[in-house]
Amino acid sequence: MPIAKDRRIVLGIDPGSRITGYGVIAVERGKNYYVASGCIRLATKDWVEKCTILYDALQQVIRVHQPTEAAIERIFVHINPSAALKLGQARGAAITALAHQGVVLSEYTARQVKQSVVGYGAAAKNQVQQMVQVLLSLSGLPQVDAGDALAVALCHSHFSTARRS
């Protein structure tokens, strides 16, 4: 099948301090297609090493899939400031990887993502996974972190398509 001129490749990122999910979709003629997804596991305790692993892994994802745009989930302010700081460091490594490759980035809150994908801003994780499975015609449920990243990519597709109309 030939590639349409209006085809876009969207990389969604769900940053985490232990696991960062990524999801890649193609948007063509207003329809979303699954391309790839996965999880980047950050098992080390050293934060410099975690950020380096995350940066390098996302650089590889960007090189392989060549996204035309990307979306990342905004930080949810935790009661635990230390957890929010760690999440911010992971998010910063992801943003730097995207910026280094010149990928245009948009940000969405968890509520915006859930509202866009499920239709309810306080949806549970399993509802998000199920809707991602349906919207992308997947044979099974995606891994939680990868599913969240695919939901971020779908949210961006919905918002950016609406802006273009």
Secondary structure, 3 states (H helix, E strand, C coil): CCCCCCCEEEEEEECCCCEEEEEEEEEECCEEEEEEEEEEECCCCCHHHHHHHHHHHHHHHHHHHCCCEEEEECCCCCCCHHHHHHHHHHHHHHHHHHHHCCCEEEEECHHHHHHHHHCCCCCCHHHHHHHHHHHCCCCCCCCHHHHHHHHHHHHHHHHHHHHHC
